[in-house]
C-alpha cells in the first residue's frame, strides 16, 4: 500500500515553520504523512579524518535532535509521526533528488517562500531558474507564503 508523503526540508529559515505546518495539515486532511529531510553539508577536514568523523557525528546528533523536536509539532497537527531523512550532501537539490528517487511514496515537495516579499529563498529561486528536475521522477512542488498564520493554513490545507 502506498503512503502519500509530503516532503519538507528541515532547516533554520524563518519560512520553514509555514512549510511544516502546511504539510502537516495537508497530511492530516488527505491521510498522508510528513517526511522531514535534514541535509548536512560534508565537513571539510581532509587532513584529519578523525576530526572530520567527529564533526559529522556531532552534526548528525544535532540533526536527529532537531527532527525529534519537530516531530512533536508534526504529530500534534497531522496525527502521525513524521519520517526522518538525514542526508550528507553538497546541495539540498541533490539530496532531494536522491530521496525522491529512493522513495516513490514521496508525492509532493512543500516549500515556503521567504516572508516580506523579498527574495523567495535559495531553493525556490533555484527551482524557478533550473526547473523541477528530480531525476527520473516528476514531483509537484507546493510553495506557500512563509508568513501564513495558523488560521490561513487551516483554511487552505
N, C-alpha and C positions, 0 to 999 in steps of 0.2 A: 504494500500500500504506500502510495506517495504521500509525503508530508510536505505541504506547501510551506516554504521558508522565506522569510523576509530578511535579507542580508543588510546589516548595519555596520558601518565602520566605526569601531570604538576608538575615539581619540579625545584630545582635550580642547577641541574647538568649541566656541560658545554655541554654535548651532547644533552640535551633536545631540544635545538633550531633546531638541524638537524631533530630530530624525528617530531617536529611540522611542519617544512617546508615541509618535505617529505609527511606526512599525508595530509596536506592541498593541496599540489599539486596533490596527488592521488585522493583526494576527488573531486577536480575540473575536472580532466580528466575522472573520472568514474561516475560523477553525484552523488557522495556521500556527506557525511557530517563528520565533525570532532566532536568528543566528548572528552572533556578535563576532566580528573579525577585528582582532588587535594585531597590527603589523609592527614588528620590531626590526628596525634597521640594524644590519650587522655591525658589530664592533670592529674598529679598525686598529688592531694591535697585532700586526703581522709578526713582530719580533718576539713577543712574549705570549705564547699561546695560552699559558696558564692564566694570565691576566685577562685575556680575551674570553676564555671559557668562564671565568668567574663573573665577568661583566654580563655575559649572555645569561648565566644562571640567575643573577640578580634581576636583570630586565624581565626574564620570564616570570620570576616570582612576583614582581611588581605588576606585570600584565595579568597574571592569574588573580591577584588580589583585587585589581581594578574590575575585572569581569565578575568576580564574586559579588562585589558591592553593587554593580549594575544589575545583577540577576534579581536582587530583591525588588527593584523597580519594575523589571520586566514581568515578574510573577504577579506583582500587585495589579498591573494593568492588563496583562494578557491572560493570566490564569494558569500559565505553564512556564516551566523554566526554560531559559534560552540555551542554545548550543554555543559552546565556546570554540572559537577557531583562533589559534595563535600561530602566526607565520613570521619567520625571519625572511625578510626580503628587502631589496634595494628600493622598491617602489610599491606604493599602495596599489596602483593599477595592476602590476604583475601579480601581487598577492591575490587580488580579486579574481584575476583571470585563472589562477591556479585553483582556488576554491570552487569557482563556478564550473570549471572543467571536471573537478573531482566529484561534485555533488549535484546530481540532476534535480534534487528536490528544491534547490535554491531557485525561486521563481521571479523574485523582484529585488532589485537593489534600491534601498531607501537612503537618500541623501537629503541634507538640509542646506539651503543657501545661507550665506552669511547674513546676519541681520543688519538693518540700517541702509540697504541699497548700495553698499559698497561692492567690491569685487565679490562674486558669488562663492568663491572658495577655490582652492587649487584643483581639487579633483573635478568639480563641476566645470571649471574652465578647461581642464584637460579633455574632458568628455566632449564639450562643445567644439573644441578645436580638432580633436583627433577621432571623434566618433565613439561609438559604443562597441568596440571590438573586444570580446571576451573569449577569444579562441574560436572554437567551432560552434559555440552556442550563442544564441541571441538571448539577451536578458533585458527586459524592460527596466528603466530607471525612473523612479518616482522622486522628484525634487520638491520638497516642501519648504515654505518660508521658515527661516531659522528663528523667527520671533513669534511663532504661533502660541497662543495661550492654550491651556488645557481644554477650555470650552470650545475653542475653534477646532482643535484636534478631534474632540469628541463629535463635533458636528460633521467634520469632513471624513473621518475614518469609519 
